């Protein structure tokens, strides 16, 4: 079996941007792949809005919640449990 290096894997995740997933009992859209951090950025779909704060920490409006998902497991190498759960629960397609 051919091994994919970390950077190559993260580049291969880019085409998944825009896909929808069920994660933590909520629907999310993959909005970005952060190559340098080895993370995926999820944005909640309508109905999953959170209160956003302004630069002074005051509540200013409701907006989509965002969440970072690590690609790699920090303990033993391999892929993170969060990534595996996310990819197993794609909505549609």
Beta strands, then each sheet from edge to edge (+ up, - down):
strand 1: 20-23
strand 2: 26-34
strand 3: 39-44
strand 4: 49-53
strand 5: 59-64
strand 6: 66-70
strand 7: 90-91
sheet 1: 6+ 3- 2+ 1- 7+
sheet 2: 4+ 5-
end
